[in-house]
């Protein structure tokens, strides 16, 4: 009886390990040594006037109760989508669609624009939030950062996402 119980435990553990490995292999994501890797082959952005970037994994940091906290990123149920328009002008715009289908629109400032990437910024005057967006044109990826304070707590986010153009 005890031997059967041990065999069942071994089988259950083997199944859990197998399903876990299968998930990481077939989901396109791997986590080894605290690093999460999402497979993605970026495509150069052809139409650079309008670009859409999808961010489905966000790292959040905060300073609370005398501790610096780095939250482990998890896959968002519904990713954030940023649509950048008028990138070929001096007055680009961003439209962000959030997880709850909330829509946010803002004018951006061009901080840098080279053949490789365009860096855009936004400072919200009332709250003092800082947003930086970098679109790597030849790689087809973008980064998004936000530095802000909420209820007196310093916070920050960063994400790298997949970008495409029309």
FINU-871356 format. One record per residue: x, y, z of N, C-alpha, C in turn; residue number from 1; residue in three letters. Coordinates in steps of 0.2 Angstrom, whole numbers, plus 5000, padded with zeros to 4 digits. Layout:
// residues N
+------+------+------+-------+-------+-------+------+------+------+--------+-------+
| n_px | n_py | n_pz | ca_px | ca_py | ca_pz | c_px | c_py | c_pz | marlum | lomar |
+------+------+------+-------+-------+-------+------+------+------+--------+-------+
|    X |    Y |    Z |     X |     Y |     Z |    X |    Y |    Z |    NUM |   ALA |
...
+------+------+------+-------+-------+-------+------+------+------+--------+-------+
//
This chain:
// residues 166
+------+------+------+-------+-------+-------+------+------+------+--------+-------+
| n_px | n_py | n_pz | ca_px | ca_py | ca_pz | c_px | c_py | c_pz | marlum | lomar |
+------+------+------+-------+-------+-------+------+------+------+--------+-------+
| 5004 | 4994 | 5000 |  5000 |  5000 |  5000 | 5004 | 5006 | 5000 |      1 |   UNK |
| 5009 | 5006 | 5004 |  5014 |  5012 |  5005 | 5018 | 5013 | 4998 |      2 |   UNK |
| 5019 | 5008 | 4995 |  5023 |  5008 |  4988 | 5018 | 5011 | 4983 |      3 |   UNK |
| 5012 | 5009 | 4983 |  5007 |  5012 |  4978 | 5007 | 5020 | 4979 |      4 |   UNK |
| 5006 | 5022 | 4986 |  5006 |  5029 |  4987 | 5012 | 5033 | 4985 |      5 |   UNK |
| 5018 | 5030 | 4986 |  5024 |  5033 |  4983 | 5024 | 5034 | 4976 |      6 |   UNK |
| 5022 | 5028 | 4973 |  5021 |  5028 |  4965 | 5017 | 5034 | 4963 |      7 |   UNK |
| 5011 | 5034 | 4966 |  5006 |  5039 |  4964 | 5009 | 5046 | 4965 |      8 |   UNK |
| 5012 | 5048 | 4970 |  5015 |  5054 |  4972 | 5021 | 5055 | 4966 |      9 |   UNK |
| 5025 | 5051 | 4964 |  5030 |  5051 |  4959 | 5026 | 5053 | 4952 |     10 |   UNK |
| 5021 | 5050 | 4951 |  5017 |  5051 |  4945 | 5014 | 5058 | 4945 |     11 |   UNK |
| 5011 | 5060 | 4950 |  5008 |  5067 |  4951 | 5014 | 5072 | 4950 |     12 |   UNK |
| 5019 | 5071 | 4953 |  5025 |  5076 |  4953 | 5028 | 5076 | 4946 |     13 |   UNK |
| 5028 | 5070 | 4942 |  5031 |  5070 |  4935 | 5026 | 5074 | 4931 |     14 |   UNK |
| 5019 | 5073 | 4932 |  5014 |  5076 |  4928 | 5015 | 5084 | 4929 |     15 |   UNK |
| 5015 | 5086 | 4935 |  5016 |  5093 |  4936 | 5022 | 5096 | 4933 |     16 |   UNK |
| 5027 | 5093 | 4933 |  5033 |  5095 |  4930 | 5033 | 5095 | 4922 |     17 |   UNK |
| 5030 | 5090 | 4920 |  5029 |  5089 |  4913 | 5024 | 5095 | 4910 |     18 |   UNK |
| 5018 | 5096 | 4913 |  5014 |  5101 |  4911 | 5017 | 5108 | 4912 |     19 |   UNK |
| 5021 | 5109 | 4917 |  5024 |  5115 |  4918 | 5029 | 5117 | 4912 |     20 |   UNK |
| 5033 | 5112 | 4911 |  5038 |  5112 |  4905 | 5034 | 5113 | 4899 |     21 |   UNK |
| 5029 | 5110 | 4898 |  5025 |  5110 |  4891 | 5022 | 5117 | 4891 |     22 |   UNK |
| 5020 | 5120 | 4896 |  5017 |  5127 |  4896 | 5022 | 5132 | 4894 |     23 |   UNK |
| 5028 | 5131 | 4897 |  5034 |  5136 |  4895 | 5036 | 5135 | 4888 |     24 |   UNK |
| 5036 | 5129 | 4886 |  5039 |  5127 |  4879 | 5034 | 5130 | 4874 |     25 |   UNK |
| 5028 | 5128 | 4875 |  5023 |  5130 |  4870 | 5019 | 5137 | 4870 |     26 |   UNK |
| 5020 | 5140 | 4876 |  5017 |  5147 |  4877 | 5022 | 5152 | 4874 |     27 |   UNK |
| 5028 | 5150 | 4872 |  5032 |  5155 |  4869 | 5036 | 5159 | 4874 |     28 |   UNK |
| 5035 | 5158 | 4881 |  5038 |  5161 |  4886 | 5042 | 5156 | 4890 |     29 |   UNK |
| 5048 | 5158 | 4892 |  5052 |  5154 |  4897 | 5054 | 5159 | 4903 |     30 |   UNK |
| 5055 | 5155 | 4909 |  5057 |  5159 |  4915 | 5063 | 5155 | 4918 |     31 |   UNK |
| 5069 | 5157 | 4917 |  5075 |  5154 |  4920 | 5079 | 5159 | 4924 |     32 |   UNK |
| 5081 | 5157 | 4930 |  5085 |  5162 |  4934 | 5082 | 5169 | 4935 |     33 |   UNK |
| 5075 | 5169 | 4935 |  5072 |  5176 |  4936 | 5071 | 5180 | 4930 |     34 |   UNK |
| 5073 | 5177 | 4924 |  5072 |  5181 |  4918 | 5067 | 5177 | 4914 |     35 |   UNK |
| 5062 | 5181 | 4911 |  5057 |  5179 |  4907 | 5058 | 5181 | 4900 |     36 |   UNK |
| 5058 | 5176 | 4895 |  5059 |  5177 |  4888 | 5053 | 5176 | 4884 |     37 |   UNK |
| 5051 | 5181 | 4880 |  5045 |  5180 |  4876 | 5048 | 5180 | 4869 |     38 |   UNK |
| 5047 | 5174 | 4865 |  5050 |  5174 |  4858 | 5046 | 5179 | 4853 |     39 |   UNK |
| 5050 | 5183 | 4850 |  5047 |  5187 |  4845 | 5052 | 5190 | 4840 |     40 |   UNK |
| 5050 | 5189 | 4834 |  5055 |  5191 |  4828 | 5052 | 5198 | 4826 |     41 |   UNK |
| 5055 | 5203 | 4827 |  5052 |  5210 |  4825 | 5053 | 5211 | 4818 |     42 |   UNK |
| 5049 | 5215 | 4815 |  5049 |  5216 |  4808 | 5050 | 5224 | 4808 |     43 |   UNK |
| 5054 | 5226 | 4803 |  5055 |  5233 |  4802 | 5048 | 5237 | 4801 |     44 |   UNK |
| 5048 | 5243 | 4803 |  5041 |  5246 |  4803 | 5041 | 5250 | 4796 |     45 |   UNK |
| 5037 | 5248 | 4792 |  5037 |  5251 |  4785 | 5034 | 5258 | 4785 |     46 |   UNK |
| 5028 | 5259 | 4787 |  5024 |  5266 |  4788 | 5026 | 5268 | 4794 |     47 |   UNK |
| 5030 | 5273 | 4795 |  5032 |  5276 |  4801 | 5028 | 5282 | 4804 |     48 |   UNK |
| 5023 | 5283 | 4800 |  5019 |  5289 |  4802 | 5014 | 5287 | 4808 |     49 |   UNK |
| 5012 | 5280 | 4807 |  5007 |  5277 |  4812 | 5010 | 5271 | 4814 |     50 |   UNK |
| 5011 | 5270 | 4821 |  5013 |  5263 |  4823 | 5009 | 5261 | 4829 |     51 |   UNK |
| 5008 | 5255 | 4830 |  5004 |  5252 |  4836 | 5009 | 5247 | 4839 |     52 |   UNK |
| 5009 | 5248 | 4846 |  5013 |  5244 |  4850 | 5009 | 5241 | 4855 |     53 |   UNK |
| 5010 | 5234 | 4857 |  5006 |  5230 |  4861 | 5011 | 5228 | 4867 |     54 |   UNK |
| 5009 | 5230 | 4873 |  5013 |  5228 |  4879 | 5009 | 5224 | 4883 |     55 |   UNK |
| 5012 | 5217 | 4884 |  5008 |  5212 |  4888 | 5011 | 5210 | 4894 |     56 |   UNK |
| 5017 | 5213 | 4895 |  5021 |  5211 |  4902 | 5024 | 5218 | 4904 |     57 |   UNK |
| 5022 | 5219 | 4910 |  5024 |  5226 |  4913 | 5028 | 5225 | 4920 |     58 |   UNK |
| 5033 | 5228 | 4921 |  5037 |  5227 |  4927 | 5035 | 5234 | 4931 |     59 |   UNK |
| 5033 | 5233 | 4937 |  5031 |  5238 |  4942 | 5036 | 5239 | 4947 |     60 |   UNK |
| 5038 | 5245 | 4949 |  5043 |  5246 |  4955 | 5039 | 5251 | 4959 |     61 |   UNK |
| 5041 | 5251 | 4966 |  5038 |  5256 |  4970 | 5043 | 5256 | 4976 |     62 |   UNK |
| 5042 | 5261 | 4980 |  5045 |  5262 |  4987 | 5040 | 5263 | 4992 |     63 |   UNK |
| 5039 | 5258 | 4996 |  5034 |  5258 |  5001 | 5037 | 5255 | 5008 |     64 |   UNK |
| 5035 | 5258 | 5013 |  5037 |  5256 |  5020 | 5045 | 5255 | 5020 |     65 |   UNK |
| 5049 | 5259 | 5018 |  5056 |  5259 |  5018 | 5059 | 5253 | 5014 |     66 |   UNK |
| 5055 | 5251 | 5009 |  5057 |  5245 |  5005 | 5057 | 5247 | 4997 |     67 |   UNK |
| 5062 | 5245 | 4993 |  5061 |  5246 |  4986 | 5058 | 5239 | 4984 |     68 |   UNK |
| 5053 | 5239 | 4980 |  5049 |  5233 |  4978 | 5050 | 5233 | 4970 |     69 |   UNK |
| 5052 | 5227 | 4968 |  5052 |  5226 |  4961 | 5047 | 5220 | 4960 |     70 |   UNK |
| 5041 | 5221 | 4957 |  5036 |  5216 |  4956 | 5038 | 5212 | 4950 |     71 |   UNK |
| 5037 | 5205 | 4951 |  5038 |  5200 |  4945 | 5033 | 5202 | 4940 |     72 |   UNK |
| 5035 | 5203 | 4933 |  5030 |  5204 |  4928 | 5026 | 5197 | 4927 |     73 |   UNK |
| 5020 | 5198 | 4925 |  5016 |  5193 |  4923 | 5012 | 5195 | 4917 |     74 |   UNK |
| 5010 | 5190 | 4913 |  5007 |  5191 |  4907 | 5000 | 5194 | 4908 |     75 |   UNK |
| 4999 | 5200 | 4905 |  4992 |  5204 |  4906 | 4987 | 5200 | 4903 |     76 |   UNK |
| 4981 | 5200 | 4906 |  4975 |  5196 |  4903 | 4973 | 5200 | 4896 |     77 |   UNK |
| 4973 | 5206 | 4897 |  4972 |  5210 |  4891 | 4978 | 5216 | 4890 |     78 |   UNK |
| 4982 | 5215 | 4885 |  4988 |  5220 |  4885 | 4986 | 5227 | 4884 |     79 |   UNK |
| 4991 | 5231 | 4885 |  4990 |  5238 |  4884 | 4992 | 5239 | 4877 |     80 |   UNK |
| 4988 | 5243 | 4873 |  4990 |  5245 |  4866 | 4990 | 5252 | 4865 |     81 |   UNK |
| 4996 | 5254 | 4863 |  4997 |  5261 |  4861 | 4998 | 5262 | 4854 |     82 |   UNK |
| 4994 | 5267 | 4851 |  4994 |  5269 |  4844 | 4997 | 5276 | 4844 |     83 |   UNK |
| 5003 | 5276 | 4840 |  5006 |  5282 |  4839 | 5004 | 5285 | 4832 |     84 |   UNK |
| 5003 | 5291 | 4832 |  5001 |  5294 |  4825 | 5005 | 5301 | 4824 |     85 |   UNK |
| 5005 | 5303 | 4818 |  5008 |  5309 |  4816 | 5016 | 5309 | 4818 |     86 |   UNK |
| 5019 | 5303 | 4818 |  5026 |  5302 |  4819 | 5030 | 5306 | 4814 |     87 |   UNK |
| 5028 | 5307 | 4809 |  5032 |  5311 |  4803 | 5031 | 5318 | 4804 |     88 |   UNK |
| 5028 | 5321 | 4810 |  5027 |  5328 |  4811 | 5031 | 5330 | 4817 |     89 |   UNK |
| 5030 | 5336 | 4819 |  5033 |  5338 |  4826 | 5028 | 5338 | 4831 |     90 |   UNK |
| 5022 | 5335 | 4830 |  5017 |  5335 |  4835 | 5014 | 5328 | 4835 |     91 |   UNK |
| 5017 | 5323 | 4837 |  5015 |  5316 |  4837 | 5010 | 5316 | 4843 |     92 |   UNK |
| 5005 | 5310 | 4842 |  5000 |  5309 |  4847 | 5001 | 5302 | 4849 |     93 |   UNK |
| 4998 | 5300 | 4855 |  4997 |  5293 |  4857 | 4990 | 5292 | 4859 |     94 |   UNK |
| 4987 | 5287 | 4858 |  4981 |  5284 |  4860 | 4982 | 5278 | 4863 |     95 |   UNK |
| 4981 | 5277 | 4870 |  4982 |  5271 |  4873 | 4975 | 5268 | 4875 |     96 |   UNK |
| 4975 | 5261 | 4874 |  4969 |  5257 |  4876 | 4971 | 5253 | 4881 |     97 |   UNK |
| 4968 | 5254 | 4887 |  4969 |  5250 |  4893 | 4966 | 5244 | 4894 |     98 |   UNK |
| 4967 | 5240 | 4899 |  4964 |  5233 |  4901 | 4957 | 5234 | 4901 |     99 |   UNK |
| 4954 | 5239 | 4904 |  4947 |  5240 |  4905 | 4944 | 5244 | 4899 |    100 |   UNK |
| 4947 | 5243 | 4894 |  4945 |  5247 |  4888 | 4944 | 5255 | 4889 |    101 |   UNK |
| 4948 | 5257 | 4894 |  4949 |  5264 |  4895 | 4953 | 5267 | 4889 |    102 |   UNK |
| 4952 | 5273 | 4887 |  4956 |  5276 |  4882 | 4959 | 5282 | 4884 |    103 |   UNK |
| 4965 | 5283 | 4883 |  4969 |  5289 |  4885 | 4972 | 5292 | 4879 |    104 |   UNK |
| 4972 | 5298 | 4878 |  4975 |  5302 |  4872 | 4979 | 5308 | 4874 |    105 |   UNK |
| 4985 | 5309 | 4871 |  4989 |  5314 |  4873 | 4994 | 5316 | 4867 |    106 |   UNK |
| 4996 | 5323 | 4868 |  5001 |  5325 |  4863 | 5007 | 5323 | 4866 |    107 |   UNK |
| 5012 | 5322 | 4861 |  5019 |  5320 |  4864 | 5024 | 5325 | 4861 |    108 |   UNK |
| 5030 | 5325 | 4864 |  5036 |  5329 |  4862 | 5041 | 5324 | 4859 |    109 |   UNK |
| 5044 | 5326 | 4854 |  5049 |  5322 |  4851 | 5055 | 5324 | 4854 |    110 |   UNK |
| 5058 | 5319 | 4858 |  5065 |  5320 |  4861 | 5071 | 5318 | 4857 |    111 |   UNK |
| 5070 | 5313 | 4852 |  5075 |  5311 |  4848 | 5072 | 5307 | 4842 |    112 |   UNK |
| 5075 | 5308 | 4836 |  5072 |  5305 |  4830 | 5078 | 5303 | 4826 |    113 |   UNK |
| 5080 | 5297 | 4825 |  5085 |  5295 |  4821 | 5083 | 5289 | 4816 |    114 |   UNK |
| 5087 | 5287 | 4812 |  5085 |  5281 |  4808 | 5083 | 5275 | 4812 |    115 |   UNK |
| 5086 | 5274 | 4817 |  5085 |  5268 |  4821 | 5079 | 5268 | 4826 |    116 |   UNK |
| 5078 | 5274 | 4829 |  5072 |  5275 |  4834 | 5070 | 5282 | 4835 |    117 |   UNK |
| 5064 | 5282 | 4837 |  5061 |  5288 |  4839 | 5059 | 5288 | 4846 |    118 |   UNK |
| 5061 | 5293 | 4850 |  5060 |  5294 |  4857 | 5055 | 5299 | 4858 |    119 |   UNK |
| 5049 | 5298 | 4862 |  5044 |  5303 |  4863 | 5043 | 5303 | 4871 |    120 |   UNK |
| 5041 | 5309 | 4873 |  5040 |  5310 |  4880 | 5033 | 5314 | 4881 |    121 |   UNK |
| 5031 | 5313 | 4887 |  5025 |  5317 |  4889 | 5026 | 5318 | 4897 |    122 |   UNK |
| 5024 | 5324 | 4899 |  5024 |  5326 |  4906 | 5017 | 5329 | 4907 |    123 |   UNK |
| 5013 | 5325 | 4912 |  5007 |  5328 |  4913 | 5007 | 5333 | 4918 |    124 |   UNK |
| 5005 | 5339 | 4916 |  5006 |  5345 |  4920 | 5003 | 5345 | 4927 |    125 |   UNK |
| 4997 | 5342 | 4928 |  4994 |  5342 |  4935 | 4997 | 5337 | 4939 |    126 |   UNK |
| 4998 | 5331 | 4937 |  5000 |  5326 |  4941 | 5008 | 5325 | 4942 |    127 |   UNK |
| 5011 | 5328 | 4936 |  5019 |  5327 |  4936 | 5021 | 5320 | 4934 |    128 |   UNK |
| 5017 | 5317 | 4931 |  5019 |  5310 |  4928 | 5023 | 5311 | 4922 |    129 |   UNK |
| 5028 | 5306 | 4921 |  5033 |  5307 |  4916 | 5032 | 5300 | 4912 |    130 |   UNK |
| 5031 | 5301 | 4905 |  5030 |  5295 |  4901 | 5036 | 5295 | 4896 |    131 |   UNK |
| 5039 | 5290 | 4894 |  5044 |  5290 |  4889 | 5043 | 5284 | 4885 |    132 |   UNK |
| 5042 | 5285 | 4878 |  5041 |  5280 |  4873 | 5047 | 5280 | 4868 |    133 |   UNK |
| 5049 | 5274 | 4867 |  5055 |  5273 |  4862 | 5052 | 5268 | 4857 |    134 |   UNK |
| 5052 | 5269 | 4851 |  5050 |  5265 |  4845 | 5056 | 5263 | 4841 |    135 |   UNK |
| 5059 | 5257 | 4842 |  5065 |  5255 |  4838 | 5062 | 5253 | 4831 |    136 |   UNK |
| 5063 | 5257 | 4826 |  5060 |  5257 |  4820 | 5062 | 5250 | 4816 |    137 |   UNK |
| 5069 | 5249 | 4816 |  5072 |  5243 |  4812 | 5070 | 5237 | 4816 |    138 |   UNK |
| 5069 | 5237 | 4822 |  5068 |  5230 |  4826 | 5061 | 5229 | 4827 |    139 |   UNK |
| 5056 | 5234 | 4826 |  5049 |  5232 |  4827 | 5047 | 5231 | 4834 |    140 |   UNK |
| 5051 | 5234 | 4839 |  5049 |  5234 |  4846 | 5049 | 5241 | 4849 |    141 |   UNK |
| 5046 | 5242 | 4855 |  5045 |  5248 |  4858 | 5046 | 5247 | 4866 |    142 |   UNK |
| 5048 | 5252 | 4869 |  5048 |  5252 |  4876 | 5044 | 5258 | 4879 |    143 |   UNK |
| 5041 | 5257 | 4885 |  5037 |  5262 |  4888 | 5039 | 5262 | 4895 |    144 |   UNK |
| 5040 | 5268 | 4898 |  5041 |  5269 |  4905 | 5036 | 5274 | 4907 |    145 |   UNK |
| 5035 | 5274 | 4914 |  5031 |  5279 |  4917 | 5033 | 5280 | 4924 |    146 |   UNK |
| 5035 | 5286 | 4926 |  5037 |  5287 |  4933 | 5032 | 5292 | 4936 |    147 |   UNK |
| 5029 | 5290 | 4942 |  5024 |  5294 |  4945 | 5023 | 5293 | 4952 |    148 |   UNK |
| 5019 | 5296 | 4955 |  5018 |  5295 |  4962 | 5010 | 5295 | 4963 |    149 |   UNK |
| 5008 | 5290 | 4968 |  5001 |  5289 |  4969 | 5000 | 5288 | 4977 |    150 |   UNK |
| 4996 | 5292 | 4980 |  4995 |  5292 |  4987 | 5002 | 5293 | 4991 |    151 |   UNK |
| 5006 | 5297 | 4988 |  5013 |  5298 |  4991 | 5018 | 5293 | 4990 |    152 |   UNK |
| 5016 | 5287 | 4986 |  5021 |  5282 |  4985 | 5024 | 5283 | 4978 |    153 |   UNK |
| 5031 | 5283 | 4978 |  5034 |  5284 |  4972 | 5034 | 5277 | 4968 |    154 |   UNK |
| 5032 | 5277 | 4961 |  5030 |  5271 |  4957 | 5034 | 5272 | 4951 |    155 |   UNK |
| 5035 | 5267 | 4947 |  5037 |  5267 |  4941 | 5035 | 5260 | 4937 |    156 |   UNK |
| 5035 | 5261 | 4930 |  5034 |  5255 |  4926 | 5038 | 5255 | 4920 |    157 |   UNK |
| 5040 | 5249 | 4918 |  5043 |  5248 |  4911 | 5041 | 5242 | 4908 |    158 |   UNK |
| 5040 | 5243 | 4901 |  5038 |  5237 |  4897 | 5041 | 5237 | 4890 |    159 |   UNK |
| 5042 | 5232 | 4887 |  5045 |  5231 |  4880 | 5039 | 5228 | 4877 |    160 |   UNK |
| 5037 | 5230 | 4871 |  5032 |  5227 |  4867 | 5033 | 5227 | 4860 |    161 |   UNK |
| 5028 | 5223 | 4857 |  5029 |  5222 |  4849 | 5025 | 5227 | 4846 |    162 |   UNK |
| 5029 | 5230 | 4840 |  5026 |  5236 |  4837 | 5025 | 5234 | 4829 |    163 |   UNK |
| 5020 | 5237 | 4826 |  5018 |  5236 |  4819 | 5016 | 5242 | 4816 |    164 |   UNK |
| 5016 | 5243 | 4810 |  5014 |  5249 |  4806 | 5010 | 5246 | 4800 |    165 |   UNK |
| 5005 | 5251 | 4798 |  5001 |  5250 |  4793 | 5004 | 5250 | 4786 |    166 |   UNK |
+------+------+------+-------+-------+-------+------+------+------+--------+-------+
//
